Amino acid sequence: MVNKTYQVAIVGGGMVGAALACMLADKNVNVVLIDAGDPMATWPDDSYDLRVSALTLSSINLFKSLGIWDDIVEIGEQAVEKMFVWDHFGGGELDIDSADAGEPQMGSVVENRITVLALWKKLQSLECCDLLTSTTLDDYQADDNGVEIALSNGKQLNASLLVGADGSNSKIRQISGIENYGWEYQQKALVATVKPEKSHQNTAWQRFLPEGPLALLPIRDGLISIVWTSTTETTEANLKLDETSFCDALAEASEQQLGNFELLGARGAFPLKLQFSPEYTQQRMVLIGDAIHTIHPLAGQGANLGLTDAIALAEVVLQANEKGRDIASQQVLRRYERQRKGDNLLMMGLMDGFKRLYGADDTLVPIARNMGMGIVNSSMLIKNQICKYAMGL
Ligand SMILES: Cc1cc2nc3c(=O)[nH]c(=O)nc-3n(C[C@H](O)[C@H](O)[C@H](O)COP(=O)(O)OP(=O)(O)OC[C@H]3O[C@@H](n4cnc5c(N)ncnc54)[C@H](O)[C@@H]3O)c2cc1C
């Protein structure tokens, strides 16, 4: 028996699904957002989320337009004003300052749980939105008239449109049979929060090491969130080091740019993969965010890409709704797919190319890489373009 009918059912209330729900419910589209976890659960004041995202200015502008940016800033955001990138081989380095591009900041680093909490709090205040936590989608069936969705709590919902924002292992993608291509990088990203001896200077630091990049991202309270990519074996070994040895290894890997470190809390690790789907939609169903593309985190673009998907999908759905048309017709959903596919594939290709360029250590590649960085670093014009790209403008 169907318990309730909605215009849009969104499965996955991470940053991307929750942002889409906000954009739609804000414009009186009747939405249900379903998540396996509880994004509104509170946490101890002195704890830090291991999952952080460097948000571009265009993602920040989205949150401003939804009226939640002030909440995010209040809980804890860190502006990034500069970027410093250097290579383990030779003296290649690149320093970019947003002030040179006429902007006060390039973006901000925010713990994922803070952004998600701010979005869910806004959703709680919207009449057009129902929120279901600790609930998963078990199955769905679509036909010309709508989608029937079976939930883990035994309830059934009906919707005109089903959105899969359920991350890289998307169950909706699996049920739909939409193909998923890609490869494992045989690398893992070690994540941790550390207190640096020296100030982080509102700068995102990134050193390219033989096994992968080490990113030191500034976060609230003067702390650093690290994303340290290495082979699976090295990452496993670094996870097992005692705290002092781990901090020593980190100081050495970062060439003491920020001095020594103190580890705060636990370390975690994510296996890295590249994954993409050639199709974004099927009858009355559409995928967004990591459910259709998972990229290497080296330039911190995954969430930003997903948010751009959400903006594009909201736009076509709202347009159809305003005109009284079927919001889930293939005409509407394919328009979203066409808008996003090129951009997503370009970013995936770029990140994969960078990963290979900086992973290559045969004689000529590191020399060419260093020369390239030197040329870029001496050109204000190119640096400003990179800065604008990093801002998502
Ligand atoms: C180490 C690392 C560092 C990164 N750094 C950055 C960065 O600096 N900047 C950036 O832009 N990106 C970064 N990314 C990528 C970014 O984290 C992801 O692209 C982003 O979180 C994807 O958001 P999403 O909402 O699509 O998916 P997710 O964040 O994975 O959210 C999916 C949601 O769906 C729910 N869910 C899953 N299955 C079901 C189900 N069956 N039923 C109901 N709910 C379900 C989950 O509970 C979850 O809340 C990084 C990634 C990694 C691994």
The ligand as an ORCA input file, in Angstrom:
! r2SCAN-3c Opt
* xyz 0 1
  C      39.581     11.904      0.839
  C      38.574     12.712      0.068
  C      38.676     14.097      0.046
  C      37.763     14.872     -0.691
  N      37.897     16.237     -0.717
  C      37.035     16.972     -1.461
  C      37.156     18.411     -1.544
  O      38.057     19.026     -0.946
  N      36.268     19.103     -2.318
  C      35.272     18.471     -3.021
  O      34.517     19.136     -3.732
  N      35.132     17.115     -2.949
  C      35.980     16.362     -2.203
  N      35.817     15.004     -2.129
  C      34.681     14.375     -2.833
  C      33.381     14.562     -2.048
  O      33.525     14.087     -0.721
  C      32.247     13.815     -2.752
  O      32.270     14.119     -4.123
  C      30.899     14.251     -2.173
  O      30.809     13.962     -0.796
  C      29.760     13.547     -2.916
  O      28.541     13.952     -2.363
  P      27.216     13.105     -2.609
  O      26.159     13.813     -1.825
  O      27.040     12.882     -4.062
  O      27.517     11.656     -1.981
  P      27.812     11.254     -0.469
  O      28.500     12.326      0.273
  O      28.477      9.917     -0.547
  O      26.361     11.100      0.169
  C      25.520     10.011     -0.152
  C      24.424      9.918      0.912
  O      23.516      8.878      0.529
  C      23.171      8.090      1.652
  N      22.813      6.762      1.129
  C      23.611      5.875      0.487
  N      22.902      4.800      0.100
  C      21.614      5.001      0.509
  C      20.402      4.259      0.398
  N      20.345      3.075     -0.224
  N      19.280      4.779      0.939
  C      19.303      5.990      1.572
  N      20.425      6.743      1.707
  C      21.553      6.249      1.173
  C      24.389      8.141      2.551
  O      24.039      7.935      3.911
  C      24.950      9.555      2.298
  O      24.442     10.495      3.221
  C      36.712     14.224     -1.403
  C      36.594     12.824     -1.357
  C      37.514     12.078     -0.645
  C      37.396     10.574     -0.630
*
